[in-house]
Amino acid sequence: MGAIPFDTLKLARTLREKAHFTAEQAEADALADAFQDRVATKDDLALLEQRLTIKIGGMLVVAVGVLTALLKLIG
């Protein structure tokens, strides 16, 4: 989920001029849209969980390999 540049002031002005919103309504709508883009979805979290599981599994395999090699060197 990447950050998308968003001009909330421009949107608020457009809403005020074209949709005849009050300044408060336009700003609230613009801020709600801007904050909603920064919220992680269930799909984002599932993808993150999958990536973390793969990375942790890889680290575990490497750790077991290193320990096995050390035990063979020592013993």
C-alpha positions as CSV (number, residue, x, y, z in Angstrom):
1,M,0.0,0.0,0.0
2,G,1.8,3.1,-1.2
3,A,1.2,6.7,-0.3
4,I,-0.7,8.6,-2.9
5,P,-0.2,12.4,-2.9
6,F,-3.6,14.0,-2.5
7,D,-4.5,17.7,-2.4
8,T,-7.3,17.9,0.2
9,L,-7.5,21.7,0.0
10,K,-8.2,21.6,-3.8
11,L,-10.9,19.0,-3.2
12,A,-12.4,21.1,-0.4
13,R,-12.5,24.1,-2.7
14,T,-14.1,22.1,-5.5
15,L,-16.7,20.7,-3.2
16,R,-17.6,24.2,-1.9
17,E,-17.8,25.7,-5.4
18,K,-19.4,22.9,-7.5
19,A,-21.5,21.0,-4.9
20,H,-22.3,24.0,-2.7
21,F,-21.0,22.4,0.4
22,T,-20.2,24.6,3.4
23,A,-16.5,25.0,4.2
24,E,-16.8,22.7,7.2
25,Q,-18.6,20.0,5.2
26,A,-16.0,20.2,2.4
27,E,-13.0,20.1,4.7
28,A,-14.5,17.2,6.7
29,D,-15.2,15.2,3.5
30,A,-11.7,15.9,2.2
31,L,-10.0,14.8,5.4
32,A,-12.1,11.7,5.6
33,D,-11.0,10.7,2.1
34,A,-7.3,11.4,3.0
35,F,-7.4,9.4,6.2
36,Q,-9.2,6.5,4.6
37,D,-6.3,6.0,2.2
38,R,-3.9,5.3,5.1
39,V,-6.0,2.6,6.7
40,A,-4.7,-1.0,6.2
41,T,-7.3,-3.4,4.8
42,K,-7.8,-7.0,5.6
43,D,-6.1,-7.9,2.3
44,D,-3.1,-5.8,3.2
45,L,-2.8,-7.5,6.6
46,A,-3.2,-11.0,5.0
47,L,-0.4,-10.2,2.5
48,L,1.8,-8.9,5.3
49,E,1.2,-12.0,7.4
50,Q,2.1,-14.2,4.5
51,R,5.3,-12.3,3.8
52,L,6.3,-12.4,7.5
53,T,5.7,-16.1,7.7
54,I,7.9,-16.7,4.7
55,K,10.7,-14.5,6.1
56,I,10.6,-16.0,9.6
57,G,10.6,-19.5,8.1
58,G,13.6,-18.6,6.0
59,M,15.4,-17.3,9.1
60,L,14.6,-20.5,11.0
61,V,16.1,-22.6,8.2
62,V,19.2,-20.6,8.2
63,A,19.5,-20.7,12.0
64,V,19.2,-24.5,12.0
65,G,21.8,-24.8,9.2
66,V,24.3,-22.6,11.1
67,L,23.7,-24.5,14.3
68,T,24.2,-27.8,12.5
69,A,27.4,-26.6,10.9
70,L,28.7,-25.3,14.3
71,L,27.9,-28.6,16.0
72,K,29.8,-30.6,13.3
73,L,32.8,-28.3,13.7
74,I,32.9,-28.6,17.5
75,G,32.0,-32.3,17.7
